[in-house]
Every structure is written in C-alpha cells, then in structure tokens.
Amino acid sequence: MNQFLYKISFLVILLLSASQMTDLIFTERELVQSLKEYIEAEEMKLEAVKSWANKLDMLTRVSTLDPEGFLAHPVNAYKLMKRLNTEWSELESLVLQDPSDGFISNMSVHRQYFPDEEDEKGAAKALIRLQDTYKLDSESFSKGKLPGVRYNAELTVDDCFDMGKLAYNENDYYHSVLWMQQALRQMDSGEDAKTPKADILDYLSYSVYQMGDLPRAIELTRRLVAIDPSHQRAGANLHYFERLLSKELRDRGQGQQEPADEKPIQLDTYERPKDYLPEREVYEALCRGEGVKMTEKRRSRLFCRYQDGSRSPRLLLKPMKEEDEWDSPHIVRFLEALSDEEIEKIKELAKPKLARATVRDPKTGVLTVANYRVSKSAWLEGEDDPVIARVNQRIEDVTGLTVDTAELLQVANYGVGGQYEPHYDFSRKDEPDAFKSLGTGNRVATFLNYMSDVEAGGATVFPDFGAAIWPRKGTAVFWYNLFKSGEGDYRTRHAACPVLVGSKWVSNKWIHERGQEFRRPCGLTEVD
C-alpha cells in the first residue's frame, strides 16, 4: 500500500513537473516571440531614425547652400520651426527608448537654441497673415504655388491639420475651416497621414458651424459619425445642428432642408471676420499692388535729378541720384544710397544684436513688443564701425538735416510674414511722452534704406493716399513726417507689407526736430 501510494505520488510529481516544463516551453516560445518583436521594434526604430537622418541630410544639403534663399519661401521657414520645436523632440523620445549618450548630450547642448512652441505658433500665424494679405488659398500654400519661389516646399495633411488646429484653439474658425478643409482634401486624394480623418472632420464640422453654415456642418458631422459611430460629441452635435436647422427652416416658413453646398471651401466661401485695423482692406490691397493711385496726371509731376546736398563737398564729385516717388506728400527715392559692401558690413554688425523689434508705447514712452510689428532689429552707433559713421554722414549730406539728434541707425530684418502694420513714425498730440526721454523733439523725417531685394511682397505702403513703394536693394526713400509748422502730417501713416517670398533687410534713420531750426525753418501756416 505504501509502495502504491509512493508510485502514485511519484507519478503526480512527474505529471506536475511535465506540466510545469510544458508551461516553460510555452513561456520560452513567448519569450522568443517577445525577443523577435523587440528586435523588429529596434529595427523599425533604427529604420525610422535612418529615414529621418537621410531626409534631413538631403534637406540640409540644399538649405545650407543658400540659407536665406531657402528660408525665403515661407513654407520652408514654417516647417523649420515645426521640425525643431516638434519633430526633433519626437525623434529624441524615440531614441530615448534605448538611450544614446552622444545623441542626447548633443541634443541637450543645442536645445537651448531651438525655437519653442511660441515660435512655431508665430510661424504658423505668419502663413495665415500671408494668406490673408495676398489672397492665397490654402492649396496654393500647401502645394508651394507662390510667386518667385526657388525651392519646392509642400505641406502635408498633418501640417495643414496643425495649422487649422492652431487657428481653432484661438477661436479663429475662419482660418480653421480653410486649413482643415485642405487637410481633408489632401487626405481624400489618398495622401497618408498620422492624423485620423475623424479628427479632421471633428474640427472642421464645428468650425463650419461657427461660421454659420449649418447644412454643411450637418453633412460633415454625418461623415464623422459614419466613420466613428461611437464618437459621443459628434452624435450630440449632429442632433443639436439638426434641431437648429429645423428651427431656422420653420422660422423662414420652409418645410424642407436645403442640401449642403458641395463646392470646396475657398477664401470667399465665408466672410473674413473684421479686426481692429480700420484700413485693413485698403492696406492689404496696396500690398498686392492693387488700388495704387498713381494717375498719369500725378506721374507727370514726378521728376528725377542729381542731388548734391546744396553743394556738399562729399557730393560734388558724385551727387546722389534722386527720383520722385510721390508728389504730395513729397516722397523721394535715392539711388545707390548704399553699396553692396556697405550693406554686407551693416548686416554683419547687426546679426549678433538682432532681437524682436519693439515699438514705443505712446502713453509711457517705454519700448515693448507688439503683434502688429513682426521683425528682428538691432541698433547701431557711428562708433561701432566707420561704415555706420559714413552712412550717417551721407544721410545728413543728402537731406540737409543734422543727424546729431537723430536716433541710432536701426537695422531690421523681416523674414517669413514679417510686417509692420499701418502706423505713424511721429508722435501725436495724445502721445506727449512718446519721445520725452530722448529730449530731441518729435520725429521730423524718416530715411529708409532698402538693403535687399524681395522676391514677393514687402512693399512700403501709404493707405491714406494709395502709394506703394517697392524694395530695391541699395536705394533709400525719404519723407517728412511733420509740416514745417511742427504739426504732424497724418497722411504719412504707412506700413511694411508682409514678406511673401524672400528676406527683407532695411535700415531706418529717424531724424528729430532739435537741431533743424536753421536747416528747415518753421512755416507760417499749419500745413506749410
């Protein structure tokens, strides 16, 4: 009996051991499968990293050959911001799954110089600004169909979605519709994307609703529900939109729902919301070269001449070529105002000092940044380099005004979407402290050097009288902001149009009242 029990016990032990061993066999198989999945994941990760490196290697080979030319295309500038702020971080997270000390340390060193989220948003807003100003539909941007471009640059479905989401998050449903529609159009044409179609339809349908287009909002929401029936918000929205439309139809005495407009949404499908700038439409039309009021009669009053600065010894042998750009107010352009060598030297001096351009608060006189001025600027003194001193002297010679009380030479660079909306250079009566700290009076005149050509956009426009002055490298324009009486000439309200393609470099010299008493005597009437 004991021997029988022993045999049974031994059999049980063997059975248990066999069962355990069988489990271990299956466990080992699972481990092998897990190992294979790990290897496959590592290979996929490596392939993803290699693909990214190859793509960026090709891109940087092109971009570094001509950095300014490459960044002249606004889409290239936007995508650079997006890559450095978003996509490089995604790559970093991928590599961190199996840390690579060399890569991570290199990323840590360079991360401090990367654009941040605000920079990426700013670049996206710049594209939207260009879209509005130059009446470019989203497809033109997405496919890189811009005037004067030298490099192909296209936006993907995900890029368009990100543009639309940025606008949506700022309650800008007009632009959200335009970019979500473009994302959907590209996805429907077969383009691959990480963004789910349901997400695009979700944002697009609600944005269309916010624009007051209920039939189309309903049609888009039905598409969303068909793709994702469990989407709770879509179902609720659909019922809400249908009730609203039914109520509208009853109020109008209609019994049948109007079919949704199936035409693609374009710039003119919905009315662009009004904003804070009263002359927005006039200003943007001038930027496009429309609405310029240079009549033949006015053109007949424009002349060109040699300017020797009232026989200035520095201009006697080589007087400046001067052209009239406008008769009243009188705006002139000086040709060959700066040489190529001088321009390169000024840019070289300014680049290390470039920072976000500021404006002077009219009430406090304090310099601050503003959304209506988007550029980088630096201030250069005559002591910085003989070239700056020479340029200052040349401005004094050709205008006949002293620059001893003028502001420093301001160098500004307007990149993608760079602009300065309509503004006055002089301070008005309700801004008595604008230049109080300088102690040199008001800005009597503006001298503006163009230090680059611009492939598209970037004009200086005067909405009040319909003038558009286009950048020409090496030339300068000059006008008086004040009448001889000291009263401000309100016609000189002007703007720097957004740069569509290219990079715009200018240098400004704002000349002040003090010291001009005998160089530009006062007039007897208010508008002399």
C-alpha positions in Angstrom: 0.0 0.0 0.0 2.7 2.4 0.9 4.7 1.4 -2.2 1.5 2.0 -4.3 1.0 5.4 -2.7 4.6 6.2 -3.3 4.2 5.3 -7.0 1.1 7.5 -7.3 2.9 10.3 -5.5 5.9 10.0 -7.9 3.6 10.0 -10.9 1.9 13.1 -9.6 5.3 14.7 -9.2 6.3 13.7 -12.7 3.0 15.0 -14.1 3.4 18.3 -12.3 6.9 18.6 -13.5 5.9 17.8 -17.0 3.1 20.4 -16.8 5.5 22.9 -15.4 8.0 22.1 -18.1 5.3 22.4 -20.8 4.5 25.9 -19.4 8.1 26.8 -19.5 8.3 25.6 -23.1 5.4 27.9 -24.0 6.9 30.6 -21.8 10.2 30.3 -23.8 8.2 30.5 -27.0 6.6 33.7 -25.8 10.0 35.0 -24.8 11.4 34.2 -28.2 8.4 35.9 -29.8 8.9 38.8 -27.5 12.5 38.9 -28.4 11.7 38.9 -32.1 9.2 41.7 -31.6 11.8 43.6 -29.6 14.3 43.1 -32.5 11.7 44.1 -35.0 10.8 47.2 -32.9 14.5 48.1 -32.7 14.9 47.6 -36.4 11.8 49.7 -37.1 13.1 52.4 -34.8 16.5 52.3 -36.4 14.9 52.4 -39.9 12.8 55.4 -38.7 15.8 57.2 -37.4 17.8 56.4 -40.6 14.9 57.6 -42.8 14.7 60.8 -40.8 18.5 61.3 -41.0 18.5 60.7 -44.8 15.7 63.1 -45.3 17.3 65.8 -43.2 20.7 65.1 -44.8 19.2 65.9 -48.2 17.3 68.9 -46.9 20.2 70.4 -45.1 22.5 69.9 -48.1 20.1 72.1 -50.1 19.3 74.6 -47.3 22.9 75.3 -46.3 23.9 76.1 -49.8 21.8 79.2 -49.7 20.2 79.7 -46.3 18.5 83.0 -46.9 17.2 81.9 -50.3 15.9 78.6 -48.8 14.2 80.5 -46.0 12.8 83.0 -48.4 10.0 80.5 -49.0 7.6 81.0 -46.1 6.6 77.3 -46.0 10.3 76.3 -45.6 10.6 78.8 -42.7 7.4 77.4 -41.1 8.4 73.8 -41.5 11.9 74.6 -40.0 10.2 76.0 -36.9 7.9 73.0 -36.7 10.7 70.5 -37.2 12.9 71.9 -34.5 10.1 72.5 -32.0 8.0 69.3 -32.5 9.5 66.7 -34.7 13.1 66.7 -33.3 11.5 66.2 -29.9 9.6 63.2 -31.2 12.9 61.8 -32.5 14.5 62.4 -29.2 11.8 60.5 -27.4 12.2 57.6 -29.9 16.0 57.5 -29.3 15.5 57.7 -25.5 13.8 54.3 -25.6 17.4 53.0 -25.8 19.5 56.0 -24.7 22.3 57.1 -26.9 24.5 59.3 -24.8 26.2 61.0 -27.7 22.9 62.0 -29.3 21.2 63.1 -26.1 24.2 65.2 -25.0 24.3 66.8 -28.4 20.5 67.5 -28.2 21.0 69.0 -24.8 23.7 71.3 -26.0 21.7 72.5 -29.0 18.2 72.5 -27.4 18.7 75.9 -25.8 18.9 77.4 -29.3 15.8 75.6 -30.7 12.6 77.5 -31.4 9.9 76.9 -28.8 6.2 76.4 -29.1 5.5 80.2 -29.4 8.0 80.4 -32.3 6.2 77.6 -34.1 2.8 79.3 -33.5 4.3 82.5 -34.8 5.5 80.9 -38.0 2.0 79.4 -38.5 0.4 82.8 -37.9 2.8 84.2 -40.4 1.4 81.8 -43.1 -2.1 82.8 -42.2 -1.1 86.5 -42.4 0.3 86.0 -45.8 -2.7 84.0 -46.9 -5.0 86.9 -46.0 -2.9 89.7 -47.3 -2.1 88.2 -50.7 -5.4 86.3 -51.1 -3.7 82.9 -51.4 -5.9 79.8 -50.9 -4.7 77.0 -48.7 -3.9 74.8 -51.7 -1.5 77.4 -53.1 0.4 77.3 -49.8 0.1 73.5 -49.5 1.5 72.9 -52.9 4.1 75.7 -52.8 2.5 77.7 -55.6 4.0 81.1 -54.6 5.4 83.7 -56.9 9.2 83.9 -57.2 10.0 80.7 -55.3 13.2 78.8 -56.0 12.6 75.8 -53.8 9.7 73.3 -53.7 8.0 73.1 -50.3 4.8 71.4 -49.7 2.5 71.0 -46.6 1.3 67.5 -45.6 -2.1 66.6 -44.3 -0.6 66.7 -40.8 0.9 70.2 -41.4 -2.5 71.5 -42.7 -4.2 69.9 -39.7 -1.8 71.6 -37.3 -2.4 75.0 -39.0 -6.2 74.5 -38.6 -5.9 73.4 -35.0 -3.8 76.4 -34.1 -6.5 78.7 -35.6 -9.2 76.7 -33.8 -7.5 76.9 -30.4 -7.5 80.7 -30.8 -11.2 80.8 -31.8 -10.3 81.7 -35.3 -12.8 79.5 -37.0 -12.5 81.2 -40.4 -8.9 80.1 -40.9 -9.5 76.8 -39.1 -12.1 76.0 -41.8 -9.6 76.8 -44.6 -6.8 74.6 -43.3 -9.0 71.7 -42.1 -10.7 71.7 -45.5 -7.3 71.5 -47.2 -6.2 68.7 -44.8 -9.4 66.8 -45.7 -8.9 67.4 -49.4 -5.4 66.0 -49.4 -6.4 63.0 -47.3 -9.4 62.3 -49.6 -7.0 62.3 -52.6 -5.0 59.4 -51.0 -2.3 61.1 -49.1 -1.1 59.2 -46.0 -1.2 60.9 -42.6 -0.8 60.3 -38.9 -3.9 62.4 -38.2 -7.1 60.4 -38.2 -9.8 61.6 -40.6 -12.3 61.6 -37.7 -10.2 64.3 -36.0 -10.2 66.5 -39.1 -13.9 66.2 -39.6 -14.5 66.9 -35.9 -12.6 70.2 -36.0 -13.9 71.1 -39.5 -17.6 70.5 -38.8 -17.6 72.5 -35.6 -15.6 75.4 -37.3 -18.1 75.4 -40.2 -20.9 75.6 -37.7 -19.3 78.6 -36.0 -19.2 80.2 -39.5 -23.0 79.8 -39.6 -23.1 77.2 -42.3 -25.5 74.6 -40.7 -26.2 72.4 -43.7 -22.5 71.9 -44.4 -21.8 71.3 -40.7 -24.5 68.6 -40.6 -23.1 66.9 -43.7 -19.6 66.9 -42.3 -20.8 65.6 -38.9 -22.7 62.8 -40.6 -19.5 61.8 -42.3 -17.8 61.8 -38.9 -20.5 59.6 -37.4 -20.3 57.2 -40.3 -16.5 56.8 -39.7 -16.8 56.7 -35.9 -20.3 55.8 -34.7 -19.2 55.8 -31.1 -18.0 59.4 -31.2 -20.1 60.9 -28.4 -19.5 64.5 -29.2 -20.3 64.0 -32.9 -23.6 62.3 -32.2 -24.6 65.1 -29.8 -23.5 67.8 -32.2 -25.4 66.2 -35.1 -28.7 66.2 -33.1 -28.1 69.8 -32.0 -27.3 71.0 -35.5 -30.3 69.3 -37.0 -32.6 70.8 -34.4 -31.1 74.3 -35.0 -31.6 73.9 -38.8 -35.2 72.7 -38.3 -36.0 75.7 -36.2 -34.4 78.0 -38.8 -36.4 76.4 -41.6 -39.7 76.8 -39.5 -38.9 80.4 -38.8 -38.4 81.1 -42.5 -41.5 79.2 -43.4 -39.6 76.4 -45.2 -40.5 72.8 -44.8 -37.6 71.2 -46.5 -33.9 71.2 -45.6 -31.6 72.8 -48.1 -28.9 70.4 -49.4 -25.4 71.2 -48.2 -23.2 73.1 -50.6 -20.7 70.5 -52.0 -18.3 73.0 -53.5 -14.9 73.1 -51.8 -14.5 75.8 -49.2 -12.4 78.7 -50.7 -11.3 82.1 -49.4 -14.5 83.7 -50.5 -16.9 81.0 -49.2 -17.2 82.7 -45.8 -16.7 86.3 -44.9 -13.4 87.0 -43.2 -14.1 88.5 -39.7 -13.3 92.2 -39.3 -10.5 93.1 -36.9 -9.1 96.2 -35.1 -7.5 97.8 -38.2 -9.9 100.2 -40.0 -7.9 100.4 -43.2 -7.2 96.6 -43.4 -8.7 96.1 -46.8 -7.0 99.2 -48.3 -3.7 98.3 -46.8 -3.7 94.7 -48.0 -4.8 95.7 -51.5 -1.9 98.1 -51.8 0.4 95.2 -50.6 -0.9 93.2 -53.6 -0.2 96.1 -55.9 -3.9 97.0 -56.2 -5.5 100.3 -55.6 -2.4 102.4 -56.2 -3.5 105.9 -57.0 -0.6 106.9 -59.3 -2.5 108.7 -62.1 -1.0 109.9 -65.3 -1.5 113.5 -64.1 0.3 112.8 -60.9 3.0 110.9 -62.7 3.7 113.9 -64.9 4.6 115.9 -61.8 7.4 113.4 -60.8 11.0 114.1 -61.9 14.5 112.8 -61.3 17.6 114.8 -60.6 21.1 114.8 -59.2 21.3 115.7 -55.5 24.5 117.4 -54.3 23.1 118.4 -50.9 23.4 122.1 -51.6 26.9 121.7 -52.9 28.1 119.4 -50.1 31.8 118.7 -50.7 31.2 115.0 -50.3 28.5 115.0 -53.1 30.0 117.5 -55.6 32.0 114.9 -57.5 29.5 112.2 -57.1 26.0 113.5 -56.5 23.2 111.2 -55.4 20.6 110.2 -58.0 17.2 111.2 -56.7 13.8 110.2 -58.0 10.3 111.4 -57.0 8.1 108.6 -55.8 5.1 110.8 -54.8 4.2 114.4 -55.2 2.2 115.2 -52.1 3.3 114.4 -49.5 6.7 114.5 -51.2 8.5 111.1 -51.1 11.8 110.7 -52.9 14.0 107.7 -53.6 17.8 107.9 -53.6 19.6 105.5 -55.9 23.0 104.0 -55.0 22.5 105.1 -51.4 24.4 102.1 -50.1 27.0 99.9 -51.8 26.9 96.1 -51.6 29.9 96.1 -49.4 28.3 98.6 -47.0 25.1 96.5 -46.9 27.1 93.3 -46.1 29.0 95.1 -43.3 25.9 96.6 -41.8 24.2 93.1 -41.8 27.3 91.6 -40.3 27.3 94.2 -37.4 23.6 93.8 -36.8 23.2 90.0 -36.9 24.6 89.3 -33.4 22.4 92.0 -32.0 19.1 91.1 -33.7 16.2 90.8 -31.3 12.4 91.0 -31.6 11.6 94.5 -32.8 9.9 96.8 -30.3 7.5 99.8 -30.6 7.3 102.8 -28.2 4.2 102.8 -26.0 2.5 106.1 -26.9 1.4 106.7 -23.3 4.5 105.7 -21.4 7.3 106.0 -24.0 8.6 102.6 -23.0 9.7 100.2 -25.7 7.7 97.0 -25.9 6.9 94.2 -28.4 3.6 94.2 -30.3 1.8 91.7 -32.6 1.4 94.3 -35.3 5.1 94.6 -35.7 6.9 91.3 -36.6 10.6 91.6 -37.3 14.0 91.4 -35.8 16.0 94.6 -35.3 19.3 96.0 -33.9 20.6 99.4 -33.2 24.0 100.5 -34.5 26.1 103.6 -33.4 28.5 105.5 -35.5 31.3 104.4 -33.1 30.5 100.7 -34.0 32.2 100.9 -37.3 33.4 103.5 -39.9 30.7 102.3 -42.3 27.9 103.3 -39.9 29.5 106.7 -39.4 29.8 107.1 -43.2 26.2 106.2 -43.7 25.1 108.7 -41.0 27.1 111.4 -42.7 25.7 110.6 -46.1 22.1 110.8 -44.7 23.0 114.3 -43.3 24.6 115.4 -46.6 21.7 114.4 -48.9 18.8 115.5 -46.6 20.4 118.7 -45.4 19.3 117.8 -41.8 21.6 117.1 -38.9 21.7 113.6 -37.6 23.3 114.7 -34.3 19.9 114.4 -32.6 18.7 111.5 -34.7 18.1 108.1 -33.3 20.7 105.4 -33.8 20.6 103.5 -37.1 18.0 100.8 -36.7 18.6 97.7 -38.8 15.5 95.4 -39.3 15.1 92.0 -40.9 11.7 90.9 -42.0 11.5 87.2 -42.6 8.5 85.0 -43.3 5.4 87.0 -42.8 7.4 89.9 -41.4 5.4 93.1 -41.3 4.7 96.4 -39.6 1.0 97.3 -39.8 -0.1 100.9 -40.6 1.5 103.3 -38.1 2.8 106.8 -37.7 6.5 107.5 -37.2 5.8 110.7 -35.3 4.1 111.1 -32.0 0.6 112.6 -32.0 -0.9 115.1 -29.6 -2.4 112.4 -27.4 1.1 110.9 -27.0 3.1 113.7 -25.4 5.6 111.4 -23.7 6.5 109.2 -26.7 10.0 110.7 -27.2 10.2 112.7 -24.0 13.1 110.6 -22.7 15.2 111.4 -25.8 14.9 115.2 -25.3 15.2 115.8 -29.1 11.6 116.6 -30.0 9.4 114.7 -32.5 10.5 112.7 -35.5 10.6 115.2 -38.2 11.6 112.9 -41.0 12.2 109.2 -42.0 15.1 107.9 -44.0 14.7 104.3 -45.0 17.4 102.2 -46.7 16.5 99.1 -48.6 19.3 96.6 -48.1 17.8 93.7 -50.1 15.5 92.9 -53.0 12.4 91.0 -52.1 11.1 88.3 -54.4 7.4 88.9 -53.5 5.7 91.2 -51.0 7.4 93.6 -48.6 6.3 96.9 -50.1 6.1 100.1 -48.0 2.5 101.4 -48.5 0.7 104.6 -47.5 -3.1 103.7 -47.2 -4.2 107.3 -46.9 -3.2 108.4 -50.4 -2.7 105.0 -52.1 1.1 104.8 -52.6 3.1 101.6 -52.8 6.9 101.7 -52.8 8.7 98.5 -53.5 12.1 97.5 -52.1 15.1 97.9 -54.4 18.5 96.9 -52.9 20.9 99.8 -52.4 18.2 102.5 -52.7 16.6 104.7 -49.9 13.4 106.6 -49.5 12.9 109.8 -47.6 9.9 111.8 -46.4 8.9 114.4 -43.8 6.6 113.3 -41.0 5.9 116.9 -39.8 4.9 120.0 -41.6 7.3 123.0 -41.2 4.9 124.2 -38.6 5.7 121.2 -36.4 2.2 119.7 -36.9 2.1 116.0 -37.8 1.4 115.1 -41.4 -1.3 112.4 -40.9 -1.1 111.4 -44.5 2.2 109.7 -43.8 0.6 106.7 -41.9 2.4 103.8 -43.6 3.0 100.1 -43.3 5.6 97.5 -44.1 3.7 94.8 -46.0 4.3 91.1 -45.0 7.2 89.5 -46.9 5.7 86.7 -49.0 8.8 85.3 -50.5 12.3 86.4 -49.6 14.0 88.2 -46.7 13.7 91.9 -46.4 16.6 93.9 -44.8 16.2 97.6 -44.1 17.9 100.3 -42.0 16.0 103.3 -40.6 17.2 106.7 -39.5 14.6 108.7 -37.7 15.6 112.3 -37.7 14.3 114.5 -34.9 13.3 118.2 -34.6 16.1 119.5 -32.4 19.0 121.0 -34.4 16.9 121.6 -37.5 15.8 125.1 -36.6 18.1 126.7 -39.2 18.2 123.8 -41.6 14.4 123.6 -42.0 12.9 126.9 -40.8 9.3 126.9 -39.4 6.4 127.6 -41.8 3.9 130.4 -41.3 0.8 128.2 -41.6 -0.1 124.9 -40.0 0.3 122.8 -43.2 3.4 124.5 -44.7 
